[in-house]
Amino acid sequence: MNKADEKKPVFPAGYEHVEESLDDTIQHVQQLEDQINNIPKEQGPTIKYNPPYSIGRVVPGTRDRTRLFLKDRQHEIKMDTLSKTEDATRDTDGQTGRVVRDTVREKLFPNPYRQVSREERLDDRDALKDIEQSQDYMDAELVERATKRKDAPKPEKPAKSEMSMSARYSLSLGYTKARENIEKSPAPVRDRQQDKDRD
């Protein structure tokens, strides 16, 4: 098995269309990333005949605008795929739908804190973060703690002490007796004189 197969997410049966859509989205996002990396750098003014309003003039700021446009396009494509995945898994059972949605979300918006070690996360613990970074940080912490709990040896539960039949019978008699006493106790009587005084 090659590395590409190992990295590929595993979806439950019946979700091949979601996997194909995710692969197409990742490929399209990668193409946009290549375009972003290959945007020509702006050069300073060149000494050549360049009359106003002619085509081919270098306009300052076009590199930044192009980069922002491509980044926005990447985000739109990812959000569209995520929205389609949520629509496709809306009517499925809770666990399967959640696994598919989480897998797609993690592939499209990877959590940077999941790829770093615990020591590196602790170094970044007190740093000022925006809300998304903070959520990513806590998500990575919760996933690691859940993994540790899952891998930890489970303590053996002490065997329940079996009550003898006579002890259980005695307890049931005590319950029955208490129930009879409650039923026999008189109901509280309200003083009608106090009700008249209130009026």
C-alpha positions as CSV (number, residue, x, y, z in Angstrom):
1,M,0.0,0.0,0.0
2,N,1.4,3.4,-1.0
3,K,1.4,6.6,1.1
4,A,-1.5,8.1,-0.9
5,D,-3.8,5.2,0.1
6,E,-2.8,5.5,3.7
7,K,-3.7,9.2,3.9
8,K,-7.0,8.7,2.1
9,P,-9.9,9.0,4.5
10,V,-12.1,6.0,4.9
11,F,-15.8,6.6,4.5
12,P,-18.6,4.2,5.4
13,A,-20.2,2.2,2.6
14,G,-22.6,4.3,0.6
15,Y,-20.7,7.5,0.9
16,E,-18.5,7.1,-2.2
17,H,-20.0,10.2,-3.7
18,V,-18.9,12.3,-0.7
19,E,-15.4,10.9,-1.0
20,E,-15.3,11.7,-4.8
21,S,-16.6,15.3,-4.1
22,L,-13.9,15.7,-1.4
23,D,-11.2,14.5,-3.7
24,D,-12.3,16.9,-6.4
25,T,-12.4,19.8,-3.9
26,I,-9.0,19.0,-2.6
27,Q,-7.6,18.9,-6.1
28,H,-9.2,22.2,-7.1
29,V,-8.0,23.9,-3.9
30,Q,-4.5,22.6,-4.6
31,Q,-4.7,24.1,-8.1
32,L,-5.7,27.4,-6.6
33,E,-2.8,27.2,-4.1
34,D,-0.4,26.6,-7.0
35,Q,-1.8,29.7,-8.7
36,I,-1.3,31.7,-5.5
37,N,2.3,30.5,-5.2
38,N,3.0,31.4,-8.9
39,I,1.6,34.9,-9.0
40,P,4.2,37.0,-10.7
41,K,5.9,39.4,-8.4
42,E,5.3,43.1,-8.9
43,Q,8.3,45.0,-10.2
44,G,9.1,48.5,-9.7
45,P,8.7,51.1,-12.5
46,T,10.4,50.0,-15.7
47,I,12.0,52.4,-18.1
48,K,10.1,51.9,-21.3
49,Y,7.6,53.6,-23.4
50,N,4.3,53.0,-21.7
51,P,1.6,55.5,-22.5
52,P,-1.3,55.9,-20.2
53,Y,-4.2,53.4,-20.6
54,S,-2.2,51.0,-22.6
55,I,-2.5,47.3,-22.0
56,G,0.4,45.6,-20.1
57,R,0.9,48.4,-17.6
58,V,2.0,47.1,-14.2
59,V,-0.6,48.3,-11.7
60,P,0.6,48.3,-8.1
61,G,-1.5,46.1,-5.7
62,T,-2.7,43.6,-8.3
63,R,-0.6,40.8,-6.8
64,D,-2.3,41.3,-3.4
65,R,-5.8,41.6,-5.0
66,T,-5.2,38.4,-7.0
67,R,-4.0,36.6,-4.0
68,L,-7.0,37.6,-1.9
69,F,-9.4,36.7,-4.7
70,L,-7.9,33.2,-5.0
71,K,-7.9,32.7,-1.2
72,D,-11.6,33.7,-1.1
73,R,-12.3,31.3,-3.9
74,Q,-10.6,28.5,-2.0
75,H,-12.7,29.2,1.1
76,E,-15.9,29.3,-1.0
77,I,-15.2,25.9,-2.6
78,K,-14.4,24.3,0.8
79,M,-17.6,25.7,2.4
80,D,-19.7,24.6,-0.5
81,T,-18.3,21.0,-0.2
82,L,-18.9,21.0,3.5
83,S,-22.5,22.3,3.0
84,K,-23.2,19.6,0.4
85,T,-21.8,16.9,2.8
86,E,-24.0,18.1,5.6
87,D,-27.0,18.0,3.3
88,A,-26.0,14.4,2.1
89,T,-25.7,13.2,5.7
90,R,-28.7,14.9,7.3
91,D,-31.0,11.9,7.1
92,T,-28.5,9.3,8.2
93,D,-28.0,7.8,11.7
94,G,-26.2,10.0,14.1
95,Q,-22.8,8.2,14.4
96,T,-22.2,7.5,10.7
97,G,-23.2,11.0,9.6
98,R,-21.0,12.6,12.3
99,V,-18.0,10.5,11.2
100,V,-18.5,11.5,7.6
101,R,-18.9,15.2,8.4
102,D,-15.9,15.2,10.8
103,T,-13.7,13.5,8.3
104,V,-14.6,16.0,5.5
105,R,-14.2,19.0,7.9
106,E,-10.8,17.7,9.1
107,K,-9.6,17.2,5.5
108,L,-10.8,20.6,4.3
109,F,-9.9,22.6,7.4
110,P,-7.1,20.7,9.1
111,N,-6.4,21.5,12.8
112,P,-2.8,22.7,13.0
113,Y,-2.6,21.8,16.7
114,R,-3.2,18.1,16.0
115,Q,0.1,17.8,14.0
116,V,2.3,19.2,16.8
117,S,3.5,17.5,19.9
118,R,2.0,18.0,23.4
119,E,5.1,20.0,24.5
120,E,4.8,22.4,21.5
121,R,1.1,22.9,22.4
122,L,2.0,23.6,26.0
123,D,4.5,26.3,24.8
124,D,1.7,27.9,22.8
125,R,-0.9,27.5,25.6
126,D,-0.7,31.1,27.0
127,A,-0.3,32.8,23.7
128,L,-3.0,35.2,22.6
129,K,-5.3,33.4,20.1
130,D,-8.4,34.3,18.1
131,I,-11.5,32.3,18.6
132,E,-10.8,29.8,15.8
133,Q,-7.3,29.1,17.1
134,S,-8.6,28.7,20.6
135,Q,-11.2,26.2,19.4
136,D,-8.6,24.2,17.4
137,Y,-6.3,24.2,20.5
138,M,-9.1,22.8,22.8
139,D,-10.1,20.3,20.1
140,A,-6.6,18.9,19.9
141,E,-6.4,18.7,23.7
142,L,-9.8,16.9,24.0
143,V,-8.8,14.4,21.3
144,E,-5.5,13.7,23.0
145,R,-7.2,13.2,26.4
146,A,-9.9,10.9,24.9
147,T,-7.1,8.8,23.3
148,K,-5.3,8.6,26.6
149,R,-8.5,7.5,28.4
150,K,-9.2,4.9,25.7
151,D,-5.6,3.5,25.9
152,A,-5.4,3.5,29.7
153,P,-6.0,0.2,31.5
154,K,-9.5,0.1,32.9
155,P,-9.7,-0.6,36.7
156,E,-11.5,-3.8,37.6
157,K,-14.8,-3.2,39.3
158,P,-15.2,-4.9,42.6
159,A,-17.7,-7.8,42.6
160,K,-21.1,-6.8,43.9
161,S,-21.9,-8.2,47.2
162,E,-24.9,-10.5,46.7
163,M,-27.6,-9.9,49.2
164,S,-29.3,-12.9,50.7
165,M,-32.9,-13.5,50.0
166,S,-33.8,-12.8,53.6
167,A,-32.0,-9.4,53.5
168,R,-33.9,-8.4,50.3
169,Y,-37.2,-9.5,51.8
170,S,-36.5,-7.5,54.9
171,L,-35.8,-4.4,52.8
172,S,-39.0,-4.9,50.9
173,L,-41.0,-5.2,54.1
174,G,-39.4,-2.0,55.4
175,Y,-40.4,-0.2,52.2
176,T,-44.0,-1.6,52.4
177,K,-44.3,-0.6,56.0
178,A,-43.1,3.0,55.3
179,R,-45.5,3.2,52.4
180,E,-48.4,2.2,54.6
181,N,-47.5,4.8,57.2
182,I,-47.5,7.5,54.6
183,E,-50.9,6.5,53.3
184,K,-52.4,6.3,56.8
185,S,-51.2,9.7,57.9
186,P,-53.9,12.3,57.8
187,A,-53.8,15.0,55.2
188,P,-53.0,18.5,56.5
189,V,-56.1,20.5,57.4
190,R,-56.3,24.1,56.3
191,D,-57.8,26.6,58.7
192,R,-60.8,28.2,57.0
193,Q,-60.7,31.2,59.3
194,Q,-57.3,32.2,57.9
195,D,-58.7,32.0,54.3
196,K,-61.6,34.3,55.4
197,D,-59.2,36.8,57.0
198,R,-57.2,37.1,53.7
199,D,-60.3,38.0,51.8
